């Protein structure tokens, strides 16, 4: 009995997305007491449990009303503005930090390439070289990302 209830519930859940096109969901109980959910009336003793009129569609969500004069991207009242020279100093600091990171990544890339070359000379099996190649690739991607950030900040 519990299995039948679970199956019936699963069928109902499966049919719910179809209710918009099927218009009605019926709950049918047969002579042995088994419950079946369907989009069509299977027997005389079926009851409609979900119905929508022909051609109807779900109501659209109501539009939120804006206060008159409200900005598209409102900011908090009294939100502090940063002075132009302060912002330029912050941008300069950011650029300096990115340049330091770029130099560090370039050093790391050279080290990773050297380690990879050493392993290739030692004829290390290719499956063991994959980690070295991945490190070289990671440093190359990091350098590209930092260069992209530097290009945006200029």
N, C-alpha and C positions, 0 to 999 in steps of 0.2 A: 504494500500500500504506500509506504514511504517513497519507494522508487517511482511509483506511478505519479505521485504528487510532484516529485522533482522533475520527472520528464515533462509533465504538464506545464510546470512553471518554466522550464527551459524553452518549451515550444511557445509559450506566451511571450517570453522575452524575445525570441527569434522573430515573432510575428509583429511585434510593436513597431519596428521601422516601416513595415509594410502597411500599417494602418492608414497612412495618408493616401495610398493608392487603393487599398482594399475598402476603405470607407467604414467597414464594420468588423468587429471581432466577436465571434460567437463562442460561448461556453456550452459544450454539449456533454450530457451525462447519458451513457448508454444503459441498457437493461442490467448489466452486471455491476454498475456503479462507477465505471471508469470515466474519468473526466478528460475531455479533449477540447483544445482550443483551436479554432479555425477561422479563416476569413470567409468561409462559405457555410451556410446552414446545412449540417449533415443529417439531422434527424428532426422530428417534430418537437422534441423536448430540448431545444437549444435556446439559450437566452443571449441577447445582445449585451455585451459588457462594455463595449467601446464603439461609439458611432459618431460620425461627423456628416453633416449634410453634403449632398453632391456639390462639387465645384467649390467647396469651401477651402480656405487655406488658413494656416495659423495667422493670428493677428500680428502685425509687425510690432516690434518693440517701440514703445513711445520714445520720442526724441526728448532728450534732456533740454530743458529750457535754460538759456544763458541769461545772465543778468545783463541789462542794457549797458553797453560800453565795456563789456568784459573782453579782455584780450584773448587771442587764440592760445597763447602760451603765458598764462598768468604767472607772476612772481609774487613772492611774499611781500607784503607791505613792509617797508623799512629794511628790506634786505640790503646789507652793506655792499656798496660798489667798490671795486678795487681801482685805485689810482693807476693811470697809464704807466707811470714810471715804475710803480711796484710790479705791475704785470710784466713789463719788459724785463725787469730784474729776475722774476720767476721764470720767464721764458729762457733767459740766458742761463740760469742755473740748470734748467731742464736740458738744454742743448749741451752744456758742459758734462752733465751726468751721462747723457747718451753717447757723447764722444768718448768718455772714459770706458763705458761698457763696450763700445765698438772696438777700442784698442785692446781691451782684455779678451774679447772674443776672437780677434785676429791672432793674438798670441796663442790662445787655446787651439785655434784651427791649425796653426803651424805646428804645434806640439802633436796634435792628433795625426796630422799628415806624416810627421816624422816617425811616430810610433807605427803607423800603418806601413810605411816604407820599410822600416826595420823588420816587421813581421813578414812582409813579402819577400825580402832578401833571404830571410831565414827559412823560406819555403814552408811557412805554416800552412796547414790545410785550410782550404777556402771556407769551410764552415766556422773555423775559429777566427777568420778574418772579418766575418760579417759584423761583429761588434765594433771593430776598429773603423770599418766603413760607415757604420751607423753614427759613430761619434763625429766623424768628419762631416757627414751630411747634416747632422744636428747643428754643428758650429756654423756651417755655411748658411743654413736657414736662419739662425740667430742673427748673423751678420746682415742678411737681406732684410730682416724685420727691423733691425736698428737703423739701417740706412733709409728705409722707408719712413720711419718715424722722424729721422733727421730732415728728410726732404719736406715733410709736412710742417715741421717747426720753423723752416726758413722763410 
